[in-house]
Amino acid sequence: MLFSSLIFLFLFLPLVLTGYYILPGTRYKNIFLLLVSIFFYAWGEPVYILLLPASILINYAFGFLISSSSTGKKLFLTTSIVFNVGLIVLFKYLPLDLD
């Protein structure tokens, strides 16, 4: 599903916006957005579906380490950036054939 496709513009986006504004509280809205993001990602490339939750958990852990650490914040931030850029390089620029 592309951002410019008719199914995204006239079905997915209105349903997501409606669901987001109907749900009470930030916690439920964030969970909803997480689930529809995974669905959107899986629609395009279901082969990589485990990559998104793994990346989310790892980035959450880095955020927790950065916020709770009194020393080493720069190290955790740098490691997080290297991890995320590494994922981009690995899956966008290196020839992987998982089909």
C-alpha positions as CSV (number, residue, x, y, z in Angstrom):
1,M,0.0,0.0,0.0
2,L,1.5,3.3,-1.1
3,F,0.7,6.7,0.5
4,S,-0.7,7.8,-2.8
5,S,-2.9,4.7,-3.5
6,L,-6.6,4.9,-3.5
7,I,-7.0,2.2,-0.8
8,F,-4.7,4.2,1.5
9,L,-6.4,7.6,0.8
10,F,-10.0,6.5,0.9
11,L,-10.0,3.5,3.3
12,F,-6.9,3.1,5.5
13,L,-6.3,6.8,6.3
14,P,-9.9,7.6,7.2
15,L,-10.2,4.5,9.4
16,V,-7.0,5.2,11.2
17,L,-7.9,8.9,11.8
18,T,-11.4,7.9,13.0
19,G,-10.0,5.2,15.3
20,Y,-7.4,7.6,16.7
21,Y,-9.8,10.4,17.5
22,I,-12.4,8.0,19.0
23,L,-10.1,6.3,21.4
24,P,-9.7,7.9,24.8
25,G,-6.3,8.6,26.4
26,T,-2.8,8.8,25.0
27,R,-2.0,5.2,25.9
28,Y,-4.8,3.6,23.8
29,K,-4.1,6.0,20.9
30,N,-0.4,5.0,21.0
31,I,-1.2,1.3,21.1
32,F,-3.7,1.8,18.2
33,L,-1.1,3.6,16.1
34,L,1.5,0.9,16.8
35,L,-0.8,-1.8,15.6
36,V,-2.0,0.0,12.5
37,S,1.6,0.9,11.7
38,I,2.6,-2.8,11.9
39,F,-0.4,-3.6,9.7
40,F,0.6,-0.9,7.1
41,Y,4.2,-2.2,7.1
42,A,3.1,-5.8,6.7
43,W,0.8,-4.9,3.8
44,G,3.8,-3.7,1.8
45,E,6.5,-6.3,2.8
46,P,5.2,-9.2,5.0
47,V,8.7,-10.8,4.8
48,Y,10.1,-8.1,7.1
49,I,7.2,-8.1,9.6
50,L,9.4,-9.1,12.5
51,L,11.9,-6.4,11.8
52,L,9.6,-3.6,12.9
53,P,8.7,-4.9,16.4
54,A,12.3,-5.8,17.0
55,S,13.4,-2.3,16.0
56,I,10.7,-0.7,18.1
57,L,11.8,-2.8,21.2
58,I,15.5,-2.0,20.7
59,N,14.8,1.7,20.3
60,Y,12.6,1.7,23.3
61,A,15.4,0.1,25.3
62,F,17.9,2.7,24.1
63,G,15.5,5.4,25.0
64,F,15.1,3.9,28.5
65,L,18.9,3.7,28.9
66,I,19.4,7.2,27.7
67,S,16.7,8.6,30.1
68,S,17.8,6.6,33.2
69,S,21.5,6.8,32.8
70,S,23.5,9.4,34.7
71,T,26.6,8.7,32.6
72,G,27.0,7.3,29.1
73,K,24.0,9.1,27.5
74,K,26.1,10.1,24.5
75,L,27.3,6.5,24.1
76,F,23.8,5.1,24.2
77,L,22.6,7.8,21.8
78,T,25.5,7.1,19.4
79,T,24.9,3.4,19.6
80,S,21.2,3.9,18.8
81,I,21.9,6.0,15.8
82,V,24.5,3.5,14.5
83,F,22.0,0.7,15.0
84,N,19.2,2.5,13.1
85,V,21.5,3.7,10.2
86,G,22.9,0.2,10.1
87,L,19.4,-1.2,9.6
88,I,18.8,1.3,6.8
89,V,22.1,0.4,5.1
90,L,21.5,-3.3,5.5
91,F,17.9,-3.4,4.1
92,K,18.1,-0.5,1.6
93,Y,21.5,-0.6,0.1
94,L,22.8,-4.1,0.4
95,P,21.5,-6.8,-1.9
96,L,19.4,-9.1,0.2
97,D,17.1,-11.5,-1.4
98,L,14.6,-12.9,1.2
99,D,11.9,-13.8,-1.3
